[in-house]
Amino acid sequence: MLLANSCSLVTRENIEILRVDNAFAVVEIALLGGQLLSFIPKHDQRQRIWLSEAAVLDGKQAIRGGVPVCWPWFGDHEVKNQQPDNSDFPSHGYVRTQQWHIVSTTDSAAGTQLVLQPQSSSGAGFSGEAELTLVLDISQQCSLQLLTTNKGQESFSYRCALHTYFAVNNVKHCKLTGLDGDYLDKTRGMQSLHTPAQYVFTQETDRVHLCQPKLVVIDDGKKRIEVHSKGHDSIVVWNPWQEKSITMHDMDDDGYVTMLCVETAITQGQIVEAGETHIVQQIIV
């Protein structure tokens, strides 16, 4: 297809990457998984997105970092542990290792819009008749909209996340603001705990915040990142810390220091009626 003037296709190892260089920002999106890998606004030349230096770009496995698209489930599939063969139920769904195709690219005075779709929205473990679309609008900010359209005659429920790895100077100096209420702590057997007034990081963190803030701010003492969200039922906050980082072949042992995941998510299930579309949006500033 004919790409917009700001867009080009490049290959890195075995991954095809759509690159955008417009008046506002430089962006890279891997067509494997439809995964945003980089967002650098030109007004401050500051990378917002973390990508592991040890990320595997062989085109066969999920890429560590960027913004993985988790769909149509988040985390483990609900029946995964009941199946003798779990290979059909990959963690975080099946579209993150699919090849996505470019539907359209459009330049305008406001920026560049990209529309991508996975090879297939159907897969083992999900019975809905859905069409999945990712729309990225790139200006001084980067907007990601994940559209789930019900193309069938019956309603279905799905879960998802824009699993964003943000680049920070040092997670040990980070503070989060904008979260409140209770969260489920995966490191403590999904125990329900109250969000701390001073939200800082001293150990492995894996939390599902059951709130729907419009804005969460990451402040690492040197820079600030704004995370705006819509259409979600949860915010997930994750950092593996050192012990888990050491066990990950695609993350350096100290890789956890410079990343923090703040994910716009549906963890409790979203019903989509026949003919309707539900949109989950994350805007990175």
Secondary structure in CASP SS format (residue, H / E / C, confidence):
PFRMAT SS
TARGET T0000
AUTHOR 0000-0000-0000
METHOD secondary structure of the structure
MODEL  1
M C 1.00
L C 1.00
L C 1.00
A C 1.00
N C 1.00
S C 1.00
C E 1.00
S E 1.00
L E 1.00
V E 1.00
T E 1.00
R E 1.00
E C 1.00
N C 1.00
I E 1.00
E E 1.00
I E 1.00
L E 1.00
R E 1.00
V E 1.00
D E 1.00
N C 1.00
A C 1.00
F C 1.00
A E 1.00
V E 1.00
V E 1.00
E E 1.00
I E 1.00
A E 1.00
L C 1.00
L E 1.00
G C 1.00
G C 1.00
Q E 1.00
L E 1.00
L E 1.00
S E 1.00
F E 1.00
I E 1.00
P E 1.00
K C 1.00
H C 1.00
D C 1.00
Q C 1.00
R C 1.00
Q C 1.00
R C 1.00
I E 1.00
W C 1.00
L E 1.00
S C 1.00
E C 1.00
A C 1.00
A C 1.00
V C 1.00
L C 1.00
D C 1.00
G C 1.00
K C 1.00
Q C 1.00
A C 1.00
I C 1.00
R C 1.00
G E 1.00
G C 1.00
V E 1.00
P C 1.00
V E 1.00
C E 1.00
W E 1.00
P C 1.00
W C 1.00
F C 1.00
G C 1.00
D C 1.00
H C 1.00
E C 1.00
V C 1.00
K H 1.00
N H 1.00
Q H 1.00
Q C 1.00
P C 1.00
D C 1.00
N C 1.00
S C 1.00
D C 1.00
F C 1.00
P C 1.00
S C 1.00
H C 1.00
G E 1.00
Y C 1.00
V H 1.00
R H 1.00
T H 1.00
Q C 1.00
Q E 1.00
W E 1.00
H E 1.00
I E 1.00
V E 1.00
S E 1.00
T E 1.00
T E 1.00
D E 1.00
S E 1.00
A C 1.00
A C 1.00
G E 1.00
T E 1.00
Q E 1.00
L E 1.00
V E 1.00
L E 1.00
Q E 1.00
P E 1.00
Q C 1.00
S C 1.00
S C 1.00
S C 1.00
G E 1.00
A C 1.00
G C 1.00
F E 1.00
S C 1.00
G C 1.00
E C 1.00
A E 1.00
E E 1.00
L E 1.00
T E 1.00
L E 1.00
V E 1.00
L E 1.00
D E 1.00
I E 1.00
S C 1.00
Q C 1.00
Q C 1.00
C E 1.00
S E 1.00
L E 1.00
Q E 1.00
L E 1.00
L E 1.00
T E 1.00
T E 1.00
N E 1.00
K C 1.00
G C 1.00
Q C 1.00
E C 1.00
S C 1.00
F E 1.00
S E 1.00
Y E 1.00
R E 1.00
C E 1.00
A E 1.00
L E 1.00
H C 1.00
T C 1.00
Y E 1.00
F E 1.00
A E 1.00
V C 1.00
N C 1.00
N C 1.00
V H 1.00
K H 1.00
H H 1.00
C C 1.00
K E 1.00
L E 1.00
T E 1.00
G C 1.00
L C 1.00
D C 1.00
G C 1.00
D E 1.00
Y E 1.00
L E 1.00
D E 1.00
K H 1.00
T H 1.00
R H 1.00
G C 1.00
M C 1.00
Q E 1.00
S E 1.00
L E 1.00
H E 1.00
T C 1.00
P C 1.00
A C 1.00
Q C 1.00
Y E 1.00
V C 1.00
F C 1.00
T C 1.00
Q C 1.00
E C 1.00
T E 1.00
D E 1.00
R E 1.00
V E 1.00
H E 1.00
L C 1.00
C C 1.00
Q C 1.00
P C 1.00
K C 1.00
L E 1.00
V E 1.00
V E 1.00
I E 1.00
D E 1.00
D C 1.00
G C 1.00
K C 1.00
K C 1.00
R E 1.00
I E 1.00
E E 1.00
V E 1.00
H E 1.00
S E 1.00
K E 1.00
G C 1.00
H C 1.00
D C 1.00
S E 1.00
I E 1.00
V E 1.00
V E 1.00
W E 1.00
N E 1.00
P C 1.00
W H 1.00
Q H 1.00
E H 1.00
K H 1.00
S H 1.00
I H 1.00
T H 1.00
M C 1.00
H C 1.00
D C 1.00
M C 1.00
D C 1.00
D C 1.00
D C 1.00
G H 1.00
Y H 1.00
V H 1.00
T H 1.00
M E 1.00
L E 1.00
C E 1.00
V E 1.00
E E 1.00
T E 1.00
A E 1.00
I E 1.00
T E 1.00
Q E 1.00
G E 1.00
Q E 1.00
I E 1.00
V E 1.00
E C 1.00
A C 1.00
G C 1.00
E C 1.00
T E 1.00
H E 1.00
I E 1.00
V E 1.00
Q E 1.00
Q E 1.00
I E 1.00
I E 1.00
V C 1.00
END
